[in-house]
């Protein structure tokens, strides 16, 4: 009797799944406002701050604060230090979130230059003679994949330390 009760319960629980449609209804209409295909970000023409929100803020947060608990370094008042060491300029474009973003090369160059503004995220970390990224430079840099992000970043942080740059990225222990 107990087995029949258990089998009955299993059948009752499985019945809704058996009745669910596995094949979409071909006559179903799009939801209002979704009638046309979405425009790719690279063609949408969003402003650079909007591109930051769409491509970067999910991890680095709205003001570039980062989140150590999510293993995301702070950019605010720190990211410009990468431009002070050899390989740092290329690193910023090769970070997977940048190089593999949905942005085209011109948008990515604009985004990095926007982040590097002295009155923006780079702030006090900006190098004295900043040279803006060009579309052509970004195009050539982002084609070369970074194989080991933690190792590449650690090497650049070591070079910063050798120059006496304070490591205030929210990730690296202070020495």
Backbone torsions as a table, in degrees:
resi	resn	phi	psi	omega
1	UNK	NA	-41.9	179.7
2	UNK	-61.0	-40.4	180.0
3	UNK	-63.6	-40.0	178.2
4	UNK	-63.3	-38.8	178.7
5	UNK	-64.4	-44.1	178.8
6	UNK	-64.2	-45.6	178.8
7	UNK	-61.8	-40.7	178.5
8	UNK	-62.4	-42.1	177.9
9	UNK	-64.9	-41.8	178.5
10	UNK	-62.4	-44.1	179.0
11	UNK	-63.4	-40.5	179.8
12	UNK	-65.3	-37.4	179.5
13	UNK	-74.3	-31.6	-178.1
14	UNK	-82.5	-22.0	-175.9
15	UNK	-57.4	-46.2	179.6
16	UNK	-61.5	-35.8	178.0
17	UNK	-66.5	-37.8	-179.8
18	UNK	-68.5	-28.3	-179.0
19	UNK	-88.0	-12.8	-179.5
20	UNK	-67.3	144.3	178.9
21	UNK	-78.7	125.6	177.4
22	UNK	-93.1	-19.0	-178.6
23	UNK	-109.1	128.4	-179.5
24	UNK	-62.3	151.4	177.4
25	UNK	-74.4	117.7	-178.0
26	UNK	-67.9	-15.8	-179.6
27	UNK	-93.9	0.2	-179.4
28	UNK	-68.6	135.2	-179.1
29	UNK	-91.7	155.7	175.8
30	UNK	-65.4	153.6	173.8
31	UNK	-66.1	148.7	179.4
32	UNK	-55.1	132.0	-178.2
33	UNK	91.9	-9.3	-179.4
34	UNK	-112.3	24.2	-174.6
35	UNK	-70.2	-31.8	-177.3
36	UNK	-106.5	154.3	179.3
37	UNK	-62.2	150.5	179.8
38	UNK	-70.0	141.4	177.1
39	UNK	-78.4	129.4	177.2
40	UNK	-59.2	146.4	-177.9
41	UNK	-56.2	-38.6	-178.5
42	UNK	-64.5	-15.7	-179.7
43	UNK	-114.7	-2.4	-172.4
44	UNK	-75.3	-25.5	179.3
45	UNK	75.6	28.6	177.6
46	UNK	-68.8	155.9	175.5
47	UNK	-69.4	162.1	179.6
48	UNK	-61.4	-42.8	176.6
49	UNK	-61.5	-34.4	177.0
50	UNK	-68.6	-40.9	177.2
51	UNK	-61.0	-36.5	175.8
52	UNK	-61.6	-47.4	-179.3
53	UNK	-59.7	-40.1	-177.5
54	UNK	-76.3	-33.8	-171.8
55	UNK	-105.5	-24.2	-169.9
56	UNK	-123.7	-36.7	-170.4
57	UNK	-65.4	-22.6	178.6
58	UNK	-59.9	-32.1	178.9
59	UNK	-105.9	-48.2	-174.4
60	UNK	-84.8	-4.0	179.8
61	UNK	69.9	167.4	-170.3
62	UNK	-58.9	-37.5	-179.1
63	UNK	-104.5	12.9	-180.0
64	UNK	79.0	20.4	-177.3
65	UNK	-70.0	-25.6	-177.1
66	UNK	70.9	-177.7	-178.7
67	UNK	-155.5	103.9	-179.5
68	UNK	-59.3	-36.3	-178.9
69	UNK	-66.4	-22.1	176.4
70	UNK	-104.4	12.4	178.5
71	UNK	59.1	39.8	179.7
72	UNK	-121.0	116.0	-176.4
73	UNK	-70.0	154.9	175.2
74	UNK	-73.9	138.0	172.1
75	UNK	-98.4	-32.4	-175.2
76	UNK	-54.6	121.4	178.5
77	UNK	58.8	20.2	178.6
78	UNK	-134.2	-37.7	-168.5
79	UNK	-58.6	-28.7	179.1
80	UNK	-63.6	-21.9	179.3
81	UNK	-62.1	-26.3	178.4
82	UNK	-62.6	-28.0	-179.7
83	UNK	-77.5	-5.2	-178.5
84	UNK	-95.3	-3.4	-179.2
85	UNK	-127.1	148.2	178.7
86	UNK	-58.2	132.4	179.2
87	UNK	91.1	-14.5	-177.4
88	UNK	-68.9	-36.2	179.7
89	UNK	-61.5	-46.0	179.0
90	UNK	-67.5	-38.0	-180.0
91	UNK	-54.8	-45.9	-176.1
92	UNK	-60.2	-31.4	178.8
93	UNK	-85.5	-29.2	-177.6
94	UNK	-83.6	-11.5	175.8
95	UNK	-52.3	130.1	-173.7
96	UNK	-51.3	-37.1	178.7
97	UNK	-63.3	-25.0	177.8
98	UNK	-91.0	-57.5	-173.6
99	UNK	-62.9	-29.9	-177.6
100	UNK	-103.8	13.3	-179.9
101	UNK	-70.1	168.0	179.6
102	UNK	-80.9	-0.4	-179.0
103	UNK	-76.7	148.9	173.8
104	UNK	-80.7	174.6	-173.6
105	UNK	-61.5	-40.3	179.6
106	UNK	-66.1	-42.9	178.3
107	UNK	-64.1	-39.5	179.9
108	UNK	-67.0	-41.0	176.3
109	UNK	-61.0	-44.8	178.2
110	UNK	-60.9	-40.8	-178.7
111	UNK	-64.9	-47.0	-179.9
112	UNK	-63.6	-42.3	178.7
113	UNK	-64.1	-35.4	178.1
114	UNK	-66.8	-42.3	177.9
115	UNK	-63.4	-35.1	-174.8
116	UNK	-82.0	1.6	180.0
117	UNK	-62.4	140.1	178.3
118	UNK	-62.8	-27.5	178.6
119	UNK	-93.9	10.4	-179.7
120	UNK	-115.1	-140.4	-174.7
121	UNK	-67.4	-40.1	-178.7
122	UNK	-64.0	-37.2	175.3
123	UNK	46.1	-125.2	-174.8
124	UNK	-68.1	-10.2	-179.4
125	UNK	-88.1	-3.8	-177.2
126	UNK	-61.1	134.4	174.4
127	UNK	-69.1	155.8	-175.0
128	UNK	-61.8	-42.9	-175.0
129	UNK	-114.8	68.0	-178.8
130	UNK	-70.1	131.2	174.0
131	UNK	-106.4	116.5	-178.5
132	UNK	-58.9	148.5	174.9
133	UNK	-70.2	144.5	174.4
134	UNK	-106.1	162.5	177.3
135	UNK	-59.4	-42.3	-178.7
136	UNK	-65.0	-41.3	178.9
137	UNK	-63.1	-47.4	179.5
138	UNK	-60.6	-41.9	-179.9
139	UNK	-58.5	-44.5	-178.4
140	UNK	-74.4	-37.2	-177.9
141	UNK	-69.4	-44.0	-172.3
142	UNK	-72.3	-10.3	177.7
143	UNK	-75.5	-19.1	-178.5
144	UNK	-97.8	113.8	-176.9
145	UNK	-71.3	148.9	172.3
146	UNK	-93.8	119.1	-174.2
147	UNK	-83.4	-27.3	-177.5
148	UNK	-143.0	87.8	-177.3
149	UNK	-56.3	-51.1	-179.0
150	UNK	-58.8	-40.9	-179.4
151	UNK	-68.0	-43.3	179.4
152	UNK	-61.9	-44.5	-179.5
153	UNK	-65.0	-43.8	179.6
154	UNK	-60.5	-39.9	177.6
155	UNK	-62.8	-40.6	179.0
156	UNK	-69.9	-39.0	176.9
157	UNK	-62.2	-40.6	177.8
158	UNK	-61.4	-41.4	178.3
159	UNK	-64.6	-37.5	177.0
160	UNK	-62.8	-44.2	179.8
161	UNK	-60.4	-40.3	179.2
162	UNK	-60.3	-29.8	179.0
163	UNK	-88.5	-0.3	179.3
164	UNK	81.0	17.3	178.4
165	UNK	-77.5	129.2	177.9
166	UNK	-69.6	130.5	-178.8
167	UNK	-92.9	95.3	-178.4
168	UNK	-118.0	61.1	-176.1
169	UNK	-103.5	1.8	-179.2
170	UNK	77.7	0.0	-176.2
171	UNK	-119.0	-44.2	-171.1
172	UNK	-87.1	130.9	177.6
173	UNK	-59.3	140.3	177.9
174	UNK	-75.8	139.6	178.2
175	UNK	-113.3	NA	NA
